[in-house]
């Protein structure tokens, strides 16, 4: 990836992620974030892949960690109540983490169902782990924007990147972009509040990021409804990522801010309608207007 400064803004260009082109004028790239909503169960992960496929998503996303590296030291020994009993936070992180065998199943299942999968790696060994599966891209979580060692490991793969920008200042994003470069970079505007209240969405930042960096910009949402994600598309978001779950009442930290199957289906449906409705911006007489024009207009130009 080549580097650029934030003050030298190239023309926005599309980014190729596997078989999908992401950018202005392309179909909105919809990512169903499974994350850790599988609760450590491959069967649940497969059901969520089915949900994403049925809804019309282009991709699903997981999270990959090496728990002894990515878990903050002051959190490791804290006791957590879980469906599997009382355990330390570090033990819990291992309990919900997929390893080689599970990701092999996921890889085969996603490919058989015609959907891309990738993950947010939270540490350098997880980058190497994901590279073994030939994932089409890597997603950088908002929490990792300032992890320069991880960013360099990701940049070294030469893969296109998706960078979430929650909980980050423009200066922190500038530093990340210096490492990642802008060739092959897609940004996602995000606010890392779970669930997201409307007054913190700040959707006009989509334009700010696009103008500052000259890259395709999408939206990663943590709200409970559909309106804010749809507004993001209307404001030019070229990708939308939403957490998905089988049931928001399931145990786990991300389920409450996730979309259930019907909600995801409705979101993708409405995004596709919005794409058609936005048009190309050229003012002209539409085919459907010709009959009303001949019937209603008394004076021709």
C-alpha positions in Angstrom: 0.0 0.0 0.0 1.3 3.5 -0.8 1.2 6.2 1.7 -0.2 9.7 1.4 -0.7 12.6 3.8 -4.1 13.7 4.9 -3.6 17.1 3.2 -3.0 15.6 -0.2 -6.3 14.2 -1.2 -6.4 12.0 -4.3 -9.6 11.5 -6.3 -11.7 8.8 -4.6 -11.3 5.4 -6.2 -13.0 2.1 -5.8 -11.4 -0.8 -3.8 -11.5 -4.3 -5.0 -12.3 -6.8 -2.2 -12.4 -10.3 -3.7 -15.1 -10.3 -6.3 -16.7 -7.1 -5.0 -15.8 -3.5 -6.0 -16.4 -1.1 -3.1 -16.9 2.6 -3.9 -19.2 5.3 -5.2 -21.4 4.0 -8.0 -21.1 0.4 -6.8 -23.6 -1.7 -4.9 -23.4 -0.9 -1.2 -21.1 -3.5 0.4 -23.1 -5.0 3.3 -21.2 -6.8 6.0 -23.0 -8.9 8.6 -20.8 -8.7 11.6 -21.0 -12.0 13.5 -18.1 -11.0 15.7 -18.3 -13.1 18.8 -22.1 -13.5 18.7 -21.6 -17.1 17.9 -20.8 -17.6 21.6 -18.1 -20.1 20.7 -20.4 -22.4 18.8 -19.7 -23.2 15.2 -23.3 -24.2 14.6 -24.5 -20.8 15.6 -21.8 -19.2 13.4 -23.2 -21.3 10.4 -26.7 -20.2 11.2 -25.6 -16.6 11.2 -23.9 -17.1 7.8 -27.2 -18.5 6.5 -29.0 -15.3 7.8 -26.5 -13.1 6.1 -26.8 -15.0 2.8 -30.6 -15.0 2.9 -30.6 -11.2 3.6 -28.3 -10.5 0.6 -25.1 -9.5 2.4 -21.8 -9.7 0.5 -19.7 -10.6 3.5 -19.7 -11.8 7.1 -17.1 -10.7 9.6 -15.6 -12.4 12.7 -13.1 -11.3 15.3 -9.8 -13.1 15.9 -7.8 -12.8 19.0 -4.8 -14.4 20.7 -6.3 -13.9 24.2 -3.1 -13.8 26.2 -1.9 -10.9 24.0 -5.1 -9.0 23.3 -6.8 -9.1 26.7 -5.7 -6.2 28.9 -3.6 -7.3 31.9 -5.8 -5.6 34.4 -8.9 -7.4 33.0 -7.5 -11.0 32.8 -8.3 -12.2 36.3 -11.6 -10.5 36.8 -14.4 -12.9 37.4 -17.2 -13.1 34.9 -20.5 -14.9 35.2 -21.1 -16.9 31.9 -23.5 -19.5 30.6 -20.6 -22.0 31.2 -20.2 -21.0 34.8 -18.0 -18.6 36.7 -14.6 -18.0 35.1 -11.9 -15.3 34.7 -12.2 -12.9 31.8 -9.2 -14.5 30.1 -10.8 -17.9 30.4 -14.0 -16.5 28.9 -12.0 -15.1 26.0 -10.5 -18.5 25.3 -14.0 -20.1 25.6 -15.5 -18.0 22.8 -12.4 -18.0 20.5 -12.4 -20.1 17.3 -9.2 -21.8 16.3 -7.9 -23.7 13.2 -10.5 -26.4 13.0 -13.5 -24.1 13.6 -12.3 -21.6 11.0 -11.7 -24.3 8.5 -15.3 -25.3 8.9 -16.4 -21.6 8.6 -14.2 -21.1 5.5 -15.7 -24.1 3.8 -19.2 -23.2 4.7 -19.0 -19.6 3.6 -17.4 -20.6 0.3 -20.1 -23.2 -0.3 -22.8 -20.6 0.3 -21.1 -17.9 -1.9 -20.4 -15.3 0.7 -17.1 -13.7 1.7 -15.8 -13.9 5.2 -13.0 -12.1 7.0 -12.2 -10.9 10.5 -10.9 -8.2 12.7 -7.5 -9.4 14.0 -6.6 -8.0 17.4 -2.9 -8.9 17.4 -0.1 -9.7 15.0 -0.3 -13.5 15.4 -4.0 -13.3 14.5 -3.1 -11.6 11.2 -0.8 -14.5 10.3 -3.6 -16.9 11.3 -6.1 -15.3 9.0 -3.6 -15.0 6.1 -3.5 -18.8 6.1 -7.1 -18.8 4.9 -6.5 -16.3 2.1 -9.1 -13.9 3.4 -9.9 -11.1 0.8 -9.4 -8.3 3.3 -8.8 -7.5 6.9 -11.0 -5.3 9.1 -9.3 -3.0 11.6 -11.5 -2.5 14.7 -11.9 1.0 16.1 -10.1 -0.2 19.3 -7.0 -1.0 17.2 -6.6 2.3 15.4 -3.7 3.2 17.7 -2.0 -0.2 17.7 0.8 0.7 15.4 2.5 -2.7 15.6 -0.8 -4.4 14.5 -1.3 -1.8 11.7 2.2 -2.5 10.3 1.6 -6.3 10.3 -1.6 -5.7 8.4 0.0 -3.3 5.9 2.7 -5.9 5.3 0.1 -8.3 3.9 -0.6 -6.0 1.0 -4.3 -6.8 1.3 -7.1 -4.2 1.0 -8.1 -2.9 4.4 -11.3 -1.8 6.0 -10.6 0.7 8.8 -13.2 1.6 11.4 -12.7 5.0 13.0 -14.7 4.9 16.2 -13.2 6.3 19.5 -10.5 8.0 17.4 -9.4 11.6 16.6 -8.5 12.7 13.1 -4.9 12.9 14.3 -4.9 9.3 15.3 -6.5 8.3 12.0 -3.8 10.3 10.2 -1.1 8.2 11.9 -2.9 5.0 11.0 -3.3 6.1 7.4 0.5 6.9 7.2 1.1 3.2 8.0 -1.7 1.7 5.9 -1.6 4.1 2.9 -4.7 4.9 0.9 -4.4 2.4 -2.0 -6.9 -0.3 -1.2 -8.2 1.4 1.9 -11.9 1.7 2.8 -12.9 3.6 5.9 -16.0 3.1 8.0 -17.3 6.0 10.1 -18.3 4.6 13.5 -19.2 5.7 17.0 -18.2 3.0 19.5 -21.2 3.4 21.9 -23.2 0.3 22.4 -26.1 0.7 21.7 -25.6 4.0 19.8 -27.9 6.9 20.7 -28.9 9.0 17.6 -27.3 12.1 19.0 -23.9 10.5 18.9 -24.1 9.1 15.3 -22.6 12.3 13.7 -23.2 11.0 10.2 -21.9 14.1 8.5 -18.4 12.7 9.4 -18.8 10.4 6.4 -18.2 13.4 4.2 -15.4 14.7 6.4 -13.5 11.4 6.1 -14.1 11.2 2.3 -12.8 14.7 1.7 -9.8 14.4 4.0 -8.5 11.0 2.8 -9.9 10.6 -0.7 -11.0 7.0 0.0 -14.3 5.2 -0.1 -16.1 5.7 3.2 -18.9 3.5 4.7 -20.6 3.2 8.0 -20.3 0.7 10.9 -23.4 1.0 13.1 -24.2 0.0 16.7 -27.7 1.4 16.9 -30.8 -0.7 17.5 -32.9 0.3 14.5 -32.4 0.8 10.8 -32.9 4.5 10.3 -29.4 5.7 11.0 -27.8 3.1 8.7 -30.1 4.0 5.9 -29.4 7.7 6.5 -25.7 6.9 6.2 -26.3 5.4 2.7 -28.3 8.5 1.7 -25.2 10.5 2.8 -22.9 8.5 0.5 -21.8 5.5 2.6 -20.5 2.8 0.2 -20.5 0.0 2.8 -22.6 -0.8 5.8 -21.5 -3.1 8.7 -24.0 -4.2 11.3 -23.7 -6.8 14.1 -26.1 -9.7 13.6 -27.6 -12.2 16.0 -30.2 -14.9 16.1 -31.9 -13.3 19.1 -31.0 -10.0 20.8 -31.9 -11.7 24.1 -29.0 -14.1 23.8 -26.2 -13.9 26.4 -23.2 -11.8 25.3 -22.0 -8.2 25.1 -22.9 -7.5 21.5 -26.3 -9.1 21.0 -28.4 -6.2 22.3 -27.0 -3.8 19.7 -27.3 -6.4 16.9 -29.9 -7.0 14.1 -32.0 -10.1 14.2 -32.7 -11.9 10.9 -35.8 -10.0 9.9 -34.1 -6.7 10.7 -31.1 -7.5 8.6 -33.3 -8.6 5.7 -35.2 -5.3 5.9 -32.0 -3.3 6.1 -30.5 -4.9 2.9 -33.8 -4.5 1.1 -34.1 -0.8 2.0 -30.4 -0.2 1.1 -31.0 -1.5 -2.4 -34.1 0.6 -2.8 -32.1 3.7 -1.6 -29.4 2.9 -4.1 -31.9 3.0 -7.0 -33.6 6.1 -5.6 -30.4 8.2 -5.3 -29.8 8.1 -9.0 -26.9 9.9 -10.7 -27.7 13.5 -9.9 -28.4 14.5 -13.5 -31.6 16.5 -13.8 -33.7 15.2 -16.7 -37.3 14.2 -17.6 -37.8 10.6 -16.5 -39.7 8.1 -18.6 -42.5 7.9 -16.2 -43.1 11.7 -16.4 -43.8 11.7 -20.2 -47.5 10.7 -20.0 -48.3 13.1 -17.1 -46.4 15.9 -18.9 -48.5 15.4 -22.1 -51.7 15.4 -20.1 -50.9 18.2 -17.6 -48.6 20.7 -19.1 -50.5 23.4 -21.0 -47.6 25.4 -22.4 -44.6 23.8 -24.1 -41.2 25.3 -23.7 
